[in-house]
C-alpha cells in the first residue's frame, strides 16, 4: 500500500515505468491511493471525480500491478471492513 506508483520498475505500461503530474496533483502517489473509501480501485468507483481519460490510465496502472500485490491489497481491504465488537453496550 505504501509503494510509490510513479517511475516504479515493478509498475510498467508497455514495458516503461510511468508518471502523470495531473494524477500526482490529485494526491495519487502510492498504491494505497488507488483504493477508494468504498474499498474499490479508483477506476471501479463511478463516484470518484476524475476524467474518463484519467480513469482509463488508472485502469492500466492497476492492471500492471504485480498479481501478488493485488492479492495482498484485496486481502487487506477485506480485513479493514471487519469492525470490532465493542465491549460495552
VMD Tcl script that builds the backbone (N, CA, C; Angstrom):
set m [mol new atoms 267]
animate dup $m
set s [atomselect $m all]
$s set {name element resname resid chain x y z} {
  {N N UNK 1 A 0.819 -1.198 0.000}
  {CA C UNK 1 A 0.000 0.000 0.000}
  {C C UNK 1 A 0.866 1.267 0.000}
  {N N UNK 2 A 2.075 1.177 0.526}
  {CA C UNK 2 A 2.944 2.356 0.607}
  {C C UNK 2 A 3.931 2.447 -0.547}
  {N N UNK 3 A 3.839 1.537 -1.495}
  {CA C UNK 3 A 4.741 1.545 -2.648}
  {C C UNK 3 A 4.387 2.716 -3.567}
  {N N UNK 4 A 5.384 3.496 -3.962}
  {CA C UNK 4 A 5.157 4.634 -4.851}
  {C C UNK 4 A 4.883 4.107 -6.267}
  {N N UNK 5 A 3.870 4.674 -6.900}
  {CA C UNK 5 A 3.440 4.215 -8.232}
  {C C UNK 5 A 4.379 4.699 -9.327}
  {N N UNK 6 A 4.692 5.977 -9.284}
  {CA C UNK 6 A 5.358 6.637 -10.415}
  {C C UNK 6 A 6.845 6.303 -10.495}
  {N N UNK 7 A 7.291 6.024 -11.715}
  {CA C UNK 7 A 8.673 5.641 -12.013}
  {C C UNK 7 A 9.109 4.423 -11.197}
  {N N UNK 8 A 8.195 3.492 -11.026}
  {CA C UNK 8 A 8.449 2.261 -10.286}
  {C C UNK 8 A 8.747 1.154 -11.295}
  {N N UNK 9 A 9.854 0.445 -11.105}
  {CA C UNK 9 A 10.246 -0.585 -12.077}
  {C C UNK 9 A 9.297 -1.782 -12.076}
  {N N UNK 10 A 8.459 -1.928 -11.043}
  {CA C UNK 10 A 7.513 -3.041 -10.982}
  {C C UNK 10 A 6.155 -2.686 -11.581}
  {N N UNK 11 A 5.903 -1.410 -11.811}
  {CA C UNK 11 A 4.630 -0.952 -12.377}
  {C C UNK 11 A 4.935 -0.319 -13.727}
  {N N UNK 12 A 4.771 -1.095 -14.790}
  {CA C UNK 12 A 5.127 -0.640 -16.131}
  {C C UNK 12 A 3.956 -0.818 -17.088}
  {N N UNK 13 A 3.820 0.133 -18.003}
  {CA C UNK 13 A 2.863 0.037 -19.093}
  {C C UNK 13 A 3.682 0.056 -20.373}
  {N N UNK 14 A 3.481 -0.940 -21.210}
  {CA C UNK 14 A 4.289 -1.115 -22.429}
  {C C UNK 14 A 5.782 -1.178 -22.099}
  {N N UNK 15 A 6.107 -1.860 -21.020}
  {CA C UNK 15 A 7.475 -2.090 -20.560}
  {C C UNK 15 A 8.206 -0.805 -20.155}
  {N N UNK 16 A 7.441 0.249 -19.831}
  {CA C UNK 16 A 8.031 1.507 -19.394}
  {C C UNK 16 A 7.361 1.941 -18.099}
  {N N UNK 17 A 8.174 2.435 -17.156}
  {CA C UNK 17 A 7.585 3.000 -15.949}
  {C C UNK 17 A 6.850 4.281 -16.334}
  {N N UNK 18 A 5.864 4.661 -15.533}
  {CA C UNK 18 A 5.006 5.781 -15.913}
  {C C UNK 18 A 5.039 6.881 -14.853}
  {N N UNK 19 A 4.626 8.078 -15.284}
  {CA C UNK 19 A 4.486 9.210 -14.376}
  {C C UNK 19 A 3.437 10.141 -14.958}
  {N N UNK 20 A 2.515 10.611 -14.112}
  {CA C UNK 20 A 1.473 11.555 -14.538}
  {C C UNK 20 A 1.369 12.670 -13.514}
  {N N UNK 21 A 1.755 13.877 -13.898}
  {CA C UNK 21 A 1.687 15.028 -12.991}
  {C C UNK 21 A 0.258 15.332 -12.562}
  {N N UNK 22 A -0.710 15.184 -13.490}
  {CA C UNK 22 A -2.089 15.509 -13.134}
  {C C UNK 22 A -2.627 14.591 -12.044}
  {N N UNK 23 A -2.214 13.320 -12.048}
  {CA C UNK 23 A -2.656 12.388 -11.012}
  {C C UNK 23 A -1.895 12.617 -9.704}
  {N N UNK 24 A -0.631 13.012 -9.803}
  {CA C UNK 24 A 0.135 13.357 -8.599}
  {C C UNK 24 A -0.506 14.569 -7.933}
  {N N UNK 25 A -0.934 15.553 -8.732}
  {CA C UNK 25 A -1.587 16.746 -8.185}
  {C C UNK 25 A -2.916 16.412 -7.511}
  {N N UNK 26 A -3.549 15.308 -7.910}
  {CA C UNK 26 A -4.784 14.859 -7.257}
  {C C UNK 26 A -4.502 14.064 -5.984}
  {N N UNK 27 A -3.221 13.822 -5.697}
  {CA C UNK 27 A -2.859 13.091 -4.485}
  {C C UNK 27 A -2.674 11.609 -4.690}
  {N N UNK 28 A -2.609 11.167 -5.931}
  {CA C UNK 28 A -2.415 9.747 -6.233}
  {C C UNK 28 A -0.921 9.527 -6.414}
  {N N UNK 29 A -0.273 9.040 -5.350}
  {CA C UNK 29 A 1.170 8.858 -5.362}
  {C C UNK 29 A 1.544 7.421 -5.033}
  {N N UNK 30 A 0.860 6.829 -4.068}
  {CA C UNK 30 A 1.168 5.464 -3.622}
  {C C UNK 30 A 0.063 4.509 -4.042}
  {N N UNK 31 A 0.367 3.230 -4.017}
  {CA C UNK 31 A -0.610 2.215 -4.400}
  {C C UNK 31 A -1.860 2.326 -3.534}
  {N N UNK 32 A -1.705 2.641 -2.264}
  {CA C UNK 32 A -2.854 2.804 -1.378}
  {C C UNK 32 A -3.787 3.923 -1.810}
  {N N UNK 33 A -3.270 4.897 -2.559}
  {CA C UNK 33 A -4.099 5.996 -3.056}
  {C C UNK 33 A -5.022 5.542 -4.182}
  {N N UNK 34 A -4.803 4.366 -4.707}
  {CA C UNK 34 A -5.662 3.828 -5.761}
  {C C UNK 34 A -6.924 3.180 -5.198}
  {N N UNK 35 A -7.012 3.096 -3.862}
  {CA C UNK 35 A -8.158 2.482 -3.199}
  {C C UNK 35 A -9.078 3.583 -2.698}
  {N N UNK 36 A -10.378 3.453 -2.952}
  {CA C UNK 36 A -11.347 4.452 -2.507}
  {C C UNK 36 A -11.875 4.101 -1.118}
  {N N UNK 37 A -12.682 4.999 -0.576}
  {CA C UNK 37 A -13.316 4.755 0.717}
  {C C UNK 37 A -14.278 3.573 0.652}
  {N N UNK 38 A -14.755 3.264 -0.551}
  {CA C UNK 38 A -15.685 2.145 -0.731}
  {C C UNK 38 A -14.954 0.824 -0.935}
  {N N UNK 39 A -13.637 0.810 -0.685}
  {CA C UNK 39 A -12.793 -0.377 -0.851}
  {C C UNK 39 A -12.787 -0.885 -2.294}
  {N N UNK 40 A -12.814 0.046 -3.240}
  {CA C UNK 40 A -12.709 -0.277 -4.652}
  {C C UNK 40 A -11.473 0.400 -5.215}
  {N N UNK 41 A -10.960 -0.139 -6.321}
  {CA C UNK 41 A -9.927 0.600 -7.035}
  {C C UNK 41 A -10.584 1.826 -7.665}
  {N N UNK 42 A -9.829 2.907 -7.827}
  {CA C UNK 42 A -10.380 4.168 -8.329}
  {C C UNK 42 A -11.161 4.000 -9.624}
  {N N UNK 43 A -10.654 3.204 -10.545}
  {CA C UNK 43 A -11.340 3.085 -11.828}
  {C C UNK 43 A -12.641 2.303 -11.709}
  {N N UNK 44 A -12.857 1.587 -10.589}
  {CA C UNK 44 A -14.080 0.810 -10.397}
  {C C UNK 44 A -15.195 1.637 -9.751}
  {N N UNK 45 A -14.855 2.760 -9.126}
  {CA C UNK 45 A -15.831 3.568 -8.393}
  {C C UNK 45 A -16.309 4.718 -9.274}
  {N N UNK 46 A -17.582 4.700 -9.703}
  {CA C UNK 46 A -18.071 5.747 -10.611}
  {C C UNK 46 A -18.206 7.117 -9.956}
  {N N UNK 47 A -18.115 7.203 -8.626}
  {CA C UNK 47 A -18.310 8.471 -7.932}
  {C C UNK 47 A -17.016 9.231 -7.681}
  {N N UNK 48 A -15.873 8.680 -8.088}
  {CA C UNK 48 A -14.599 9.378 -7.935}
  {C C UNK 48 A -14.507 10.441 -9.028}
  {N N UNK 49 A -14.252 11.704 -8.655}
  {CA C UNK 49 A -14.258 12.801 -9.637}
  {C C UNK 49 A -12.972 12.889 -10.455}
  {N N UNK 50 A -12.783 11.959 -11.364}
  {CA C UNK 50 A -11.644 12.006 -12.282}
  {C C UNK 50 A -12.188 11.898 -13.701}
  {N N UNK 51 A -11.415 12.381 -14.661}
  {CA C UNK 51 A -11.866 12.378 -16.051}
  {C C UNK 51 A -11.845 10.945 -16.603}
  {N N UNK 52 A -12.588 10.708 -17.674}
  {CA C UNK 52 A -12.563 9.363 -18.281}
  {C C UNK 52 A -11.160 8.949 -18.727}
  {N N UNK 53 A -10.375 9.912 -19.214}
  {CA C UNK 53 A -9.015 9.595 -19.652}
  {C C UNK 53 A -8.150 9.195 -18.466}
  {N N UNK 54 A -8.285 9.914 -17.343}
  {CA C UNK 54 A -7.541 9.564 -16.133}
  {C C UNK 54 A -7.985 8.200 -15.607}
  {N N UNK 55 A -9.286 7.941 -15.649}
  {CA C UNK 55 A -9.832 6.658 -15.200}
  {C C UNK 55 A -9.240 5.515 -16.027}
  {N N UNK 56 A -9.174 5.713 -17.346}
  {CA C UNK 56 A -8.617 4.687 -18.230}
  {C C UNK 56 A -7.140 4.459 -17.927}
  {N N UNK 57 A -6.394 5.548 -17.683}
  {CA C UNK 57 A -4.976 5.412 -17.366}
  {C C UNK 57 A -4.789 4.672 -16.048}
  {N N UNK 58 A -5.592 5.024 -15.026}
  {CA C UNK 58 A -5.503 4.348 -13.729}
  {C C UNK 58 A -5.841 2.866 -13.876}
  {N N UNK 59 A -6.794 2.550 -14.745}
  {CA C UNK 59 A -7.118 1.152 -15.008}
  {C C UNK 59 A -5.885 0.423 -15.539}
  {N N UNK 60 A -5.110 1.074 -16.402}
  {CA C UNK 60 A -3.872 0.479 -16.902}
  {C C UNK 60 A -2.839 0.290 -15.807}
  {N N UNK 61 A -2.754 1.261 -14.894}
  {CA C UNK 61 A -1.817 1.152 -13.774}
  {C C UNK 61 A -2.206 -0.027 -12.882}
  {N N UNK 62 A -3.492 -0.119 -12.539}
  {CA C UNK 62 A -3.957 -1.224 -11.696}
  {C C UNK 62 A -3.717 -2.555 -12.395}
  {N N UNK 63 A -3.968 -2.601 -13.702}
  {CA C UNK 63 A -3.748 -3.831 -14.458}
  {C C UNK 63 A -2.269 -4.236 -14.459}
  {N N UNK 64 A -1.377 -3.245 -14.401}
  {CA C UNK 64 A 0.057 -3.542 -14.452}
  {C C UNK 64 A 0.654 -3.884 -13.088}
  {N N UNK 65 A -0.124 -3.731 -12.013}
  {CA C UNK 65 A 0.383 -4.118 -10.696}
  {C C UNK 65 A 0.687 -5.612 -10.686}
  {N N UNK 66 A 1.770 -6.013 -10.041}
  {CA C UNK 66 A 2.043 -7.446 -9.921}
  {C C UNK 66 A 0.865 -8.159 -9.250}
  {N N UNK 67 A 0.556 -9.360 -9.719}
  {CA C UNK 67 A -0.624 -10.075 -9.237}
  {C C UNK 67 A -0.568 -10.358 -7.741}
  {N N UNK 68 A 0.629 -10.614 -7.192}
  {CA C UNK 68 A 0.705 -10.859 -5.754}
  {C C UNK 68 A 0.401 -9.582 -4.955}
  {N N UNK 69 A 0.712 -8.413 -5.516}
  {CA C UNK 69 A 0.352 -7.154 -4.857}
  {C C UNK 69 A -1.168 -7.007 -4.808}
  {N N UNK 70 A -1.824 -7.294 -5.945}
  {CA C UNK 70 A -3.288 -7.173 -5.987}
  {C C UNK 70 A -3.943 -8.130 -5.003}
  {N N UNK 71 A -3.389 -9.319 -4.870}
  {CA C UNK 71 A -3.926 -10.284 -3.912}
  {C C UNK 71 A -3.802 -9.748 -2.495}
  {N N UNK 72 A -2.645 -9.191 -2.159}
  {CA C UNK 72 A -2.447 -8.607 -0.829}
  {C C UNK 72 A -3.375 -7.419 -0.587}
  {N N UNK 73 A -3.563 -6.591 -1.606}
  {CA C UNK 73 A -4.436 -5.422 -1.468}
  {C C UNK 73 A -5.865 -5.869 -1.209}
  {N N UNK 74 A -6.344 -6.801 -2.010}
  {CA C UNK 74 A -7.725 -7.286 -1.833}
  {C C UNK 74 A -7.891 -7.929 -0.455}
  {N N UNK 75 A -6.885 -8.668 0.017}
  {CA C UNK 75 A -6.964 -9.305 1.332}
  {C C UNK 75 A -6.966 -8.252 2.434}
  {N N UNK 76 A -6.135 -7.230 2.310}
  {CA C UNK 76 A -6.089 -6.204 3.355}
  {C C UNK 76 A -7.349 -5.361 3.350}
  {N N UNK 77 A -7.952 -5.149 2.188}
  {CA C UNK 77 A -9.199 -4.400 2.107}
  {C C UNK 77 A -10.303 -5.156 2.825}
  {N N UNK 78 A -10.351 -6.473 2.670}
  {CA C UNK 78 A -11.369 -7.275 3.345}
  {C C UNK 78 A -11.193 -7.217 4.852}
  {N N UNK 79 A -9.954 -7.218 5.327}
  {CA C UNK 79 A -9.688 -7.142 6.765}
  {C C UNK 79 A -10.137 -5.794 7.311}
  {N N UNK 80 A -9.940 -4.727 6.542}
  {CA C UNK 80 A -10.323 -3.397 7.006}
  {C C UNK 80 A -11.836 -3.240 7.136}
  {N N UNK 81 A -12.618 -4.060 6.443}
  {CA C UNK 81 A -14.063 -3.950 6.510}
  {C C UNK 81 A -14.609 -4.502 7.821}
  {N N UNK 82 A -13.904 -5.397 8.484}
  {CA C UNK 82 A -14.381 -6.023 9.711}
  {C C UNK 82 A -14.238 -5.030 10.857}
  {N N UNK 83 A -15.339 -4.748 11.515}
  {CA C UNK 83 A -15.342 -3.822 12.649}
  {C C UNK 83 A -15.356 -4.628 13.949}
  {N N UNK 84 A -14.533 -4.254 14.918}
  {CA C UNK 84 A -14.547 -4.992 16.195}
  {C C UNK 84 A -15.856 -4.742 16.945}
  {N N UNK 85 A -16.284 -5.747 17.698}
  {CA C UNK 85 A -17.486 -5.626 18.506}
  {C C UNK 85 A -17.121 -4.862 19.775}
  {N N UNK 86 A -17.848 -3.796 20.091}
  {CA C UNK 86 A -17.499 -3.038 21.305}
  {C C UNK 86 A -17.738 -3.859 22.558}
  {N N UNK 87 A -16.921 -3.613 23.579}
  {CA C UNK 87 A -17.024 -4.359 24.831}
  {C C UNK 87 A -18.205 -3.900 25.675}
  {N N UNK 88 A -18.559 -2.621 25.537}
  {CA C UNK 88 A -19.673 -2.104 26.337}
  {C C UNK 88 A -20.886 -1.890 25.456}
  {N N UNK 89 A -22.071 -2.108 25.985}
  {CA C UNK 89 A -23.289 -1.906 25.170}
  {C C UNK 89 A -23.569 -0.443 24.923}
}
mol reanalyze $m
mol bondsrecalc $m
mol representation Tube
mol addrep $m
